[in-house]
């Protein structure tokens, strides 16, 4: 645990003891049969010992395969880590009608949930300093409607029905009326959802991955549970009155959620990062409309990136192209974020670093990178050439509590999407009678 940040104890029962004993060790775990209650005082883990799948082995017990609307198929391996929680490996997407899957992500997981309180008296790194992975929750069947609950063994703690895989309706996948209005093409779609719930103190985090038939990936964390009852002392303007009158002020705080992504598009180790910026020029006095020019910049060095109006990034395959001859890529689409300027690692929205096995967590890193390496992602952006980039996404939420946050707290979500850009030559869900319209549409269709 970093010594530079002042912390207050968070209630977590057995998990608190495990977090205190965690040190720099983590353990991976997979599914088992049956379930047992977690011990009240778990023993400290030994050295890192993977019990889930490796790159060379993804047995059926650790494999997720889901066929969605129109025939799209998502495949992936899963494992569980006592620091990071759920990790997804070797994620592939097979569009409808394709003869082989497209490799998308080598690995994807949470990289930190950093929670600083506005009064400066408490600050937590929930993954590596507060027992996130140890707090995996048993899920009831009603929490995984229409899906499958898999039992996960958390080393030194117990076994939990903690992994849900299910599908959920998302409404229109597309809709298009013909020019004459005589025909409408539309489709309703379902997404694959993969999620766990982890308890840290009074908060409970729903860590959700969503996979759509059109190739889109969504990563979201939903915070629920309860406001911290030991933080109702914010009478100095750093909180909000909760309950009757103006006696109990719940202290405002931030949830800075980080994800770490390693792509490997098409199985390549030569992915590249590109940044796009668009500039809008006011219309000339002589008439006409405003103009917009978009500039592409290849990111060749490590970068701490800031989201700005009309700026975006994509990860481009070093080898794969779609049927039109365009390089496959995935665009990073951040959701709403409250950027927290209190720490160096929370000041930026994305980080692109040269992949290193020890660089595991965005803050309070326990990857043993060495005494002079720094323990947060901002310290790893030091001018190295990007030949194998890791992608870090930071989405913040400034939580100013409200009466409706009790009791229990409604889920508040924060996250981002990975949008396919030229992964396929057309909309992969295009109906058969429109499949010939690749390029400029046919007038009157």
URPE-V637044 format. One record per residue. RES is the residue in one letter. D_FIRST is the distance of its C-alpha to the first C-alpha in Angstrom with 1 decimal. Layout:
# URPE-V637044
res->[RES;RES]
d_first->[D_FIRST;D_FIRST]
This chain:
# URPE-V637044
res->[X;X;X;X;X;X;X;X;X;X;X;X;X;X;X;X;X;X;X;X;X;X;X;X;X;X;X;X;X;X;X;X;X;X;X;X;X;X;X;X;X;X;X;X;X;X;X;X;X;X;X;X;X;X;X;X;X;X;X;X;X;X;X;X;X;X;X;X;X;X;X;X;X;X;X;X;X;X;X;X;X;X;X;X;X;X;X;X;X;X;X;X;X;X;X;X;X;X;X;X;X;X;X;X;X;X;X;X;X;X;X;X;X;X;X;X;X;X;X;X;X;X;X;X;X;X;X;X;X;X;X;X;X;X;X;X;X;X;X;X;X;X;X;X;X;X;X;X;X;X;X;X;X;X;X;X;X;X;X;X;X;X;X;X;X;X;X;X;X;X;X;X;X;X;X;X;X;X;X;X;X;X;X;X;X;X;X;X;X;X;X;X;X;X;X;X;X;X;X;X;X;X;X;X;X;X;X;X;X;X;X;X;X;X;X;X;X;X;X;X;X;X;X;X;X;X;X;X;X;X;X;X;X;X;X;X;X;X;X;X;X;X;X;X;X;X;X;X;X;X;X;X;X;X;X;X;X;X;X;X;X;X;X;X;X;X;X;X;X;X;X;X;X;X;X;X;X;X;X;X;X;X;X;X;X;X;X;X;X;X;X;X;X;X;X;X;X;X;X;X;X;X;X;X;X;X;X;X;X;X;X;X;X;X;X;X;X;X;X;X;X;X;X;X;X;X;X;X;X;X;X;X;X;X;X;X;X;X;X;X;X;X;X;X;X;X;X;X;X;X;X;X;X;X;X;X;X;X;X;X;X;X;X;X;X;X;X;X;X;X;X;X;X;X;X;X;X;X;X;X;X;X;X;X;X;X;X;X;X;X;X;X;X;X;X;X;X;X;X;X;X;X;X;X;X;X;X;X;X;X;X;X;X;X;X;X;X;X;X;X;X;X;X;X;X;X;X;X;X;X;X;X;X;X;X;X;X;X;X;X;X;X;X;X;X]
d_first->[0.0;3.8;6.3;9.0;8.9;10.6;10.2;12.8;13.0;14.3;17.1;16.9;18.9;18.4;15.5;13.4;14.0;13.2;9.8;9.0;10.6;9.5;7.4;8.7;11.9;13.6;17.2;20.0;22.8;26.2;29.0;30.8;33.9;33.9;31.1;29.8;27.9;24.2;23.7;22.5;19.9;18.9;18.4;15.3;16.1;17.5;17.3;17.4;20.9;22.5;24.9;25.9;28.1;27.9;29.6;32.7;32.8;32.6;34.6;36.2;33.6;31.0;33.3;34.0;37.3;38.9;42.3;42.6;45.6;48.0;46.7;43.3;40.9;37.1;35.6;32.1;29.9;27.0;24.1;21.1;17.6;15.1;12.4;14.9;17.7;21.2;22.0;25.6;27.1;30.6;31.6;35.3;37.9;41.6;43.9;47.0;49.7;47.5;48.1;44.6;41.0;39.2;35.8;33.3;29.6;28.2;24.9;23.5;20.4;17.8;15.1;13.0;13.9;12.6;14.0;14.7;17.4;20.4;20.5;17.3;16.2;13.7;11.4;9.5;8.4;10.6;10.6;7.3;5.6;9.1;11.3;13.6;15.2;15.8;17.7;20.6;23.7;27.3;29.6;33.2;36.0;36.7;33.2;34.3;37.9;40.1;37.2;35.7;32.9;31.3;29.6;26.1;24.8;21.1;20.5;20.0;20.6;24.0;26.3;26.6;29.2;26.5;27.7;30.6;32.9;35.8;38.0;38.6;41.4;40.6;44.1;46.0;45.1;47.9;51.2;54.2;57.7;60.6;62.4;65.3;63.3;64.8;61.8;58.1;55.4;52.4;49.8;47.3;44.1;41.3;37.7;35.6;32.5;29.6;26.9;24.5;23.1;19.6;18.9;15.8;16.7;20.1;19.9;21.2;20.8;23.7;22.8;26.2;27.9;31.6;34.2;37.6;41.0;41.3;38.2;35.8;32.2;30.2;26.5;25.6;23.0;24.6;22.9;24.8;24.6;24.5;23.5;21.2;23.7;21.6;21.7;25.5;25.8;26.1;29.6;29.0;29.6;26.1;27.0;29.9;32.2;31.8;34.6;37.9;38.6;36.0;34.1;30.8;28.9;25.9;23.3;23.1;19.9;19.1;18.2;17.4;17.8;17.5;19.5;19.9;23.5;25.3;29.0;31.5;34.5;37.6;35.6;35.5;32.9;34.3;33.3;33.5;32.2;34.7;34.5;37.4;38.4;41.6;43.5;46.1;49.2;51.4;54.9;57.6;60.1;62.8;61.5;59.4;55.8;52.4;51.2;47.8;46.7;43.7;42.1;40.1;37.7;36.3;32.7;32.8;29.7;26.1;26.0;23.9;26.5;27.5;29.7;33.0;36.4;38.0;35.2;33.9;32.5;33.5;32.5;35.8;36.9;37.9;40.7;41.5;44.2;45.8;49.5;50.3;48.8;45.8;42.3;40.1;37.0;34.5;33.9;30.6;31.6;28.8;29.4;29.3;26.1;25.0;23.3;20.7;21.0;18.1;15.8;17.0;15.8;17.5;20.7;22.3;23.6;23.7;22.4;24.3;22.8;24.3;23.0;20.7;19.4;16.0;15.5;14.4;12.1;13.1;9.8;6.2;8.5;8.3;12.0;12.4;14.5;14.9;14.1;16.2;15.5;12.9;10.0;12.0;15.5;17.4;16.8;18.4;21.6;23.4;26.9;27.0;30.0;29.3;31.0;28.6;26.6;23.6;23.7;20.8;22.0;20.5;22.3;21.5;23.0;23.4;24.0;26.6;27.5;31.1;33.3;33.4;29.7;30.7;31.2;29.7;28.3;30.2;28.2;27.2;26.8;25.2;25.7;27.9;30.6;31.6;35.3;37.6;39.7;42.6;41.2;44.6;48.0;48.6;47.0;46.3;47.8;51.0;54.0;56.6;59.3;57.1;55.8;58.3;57.1;54.6;54.8;57.1;57.9;61.5;63.3;64.5;62.0]
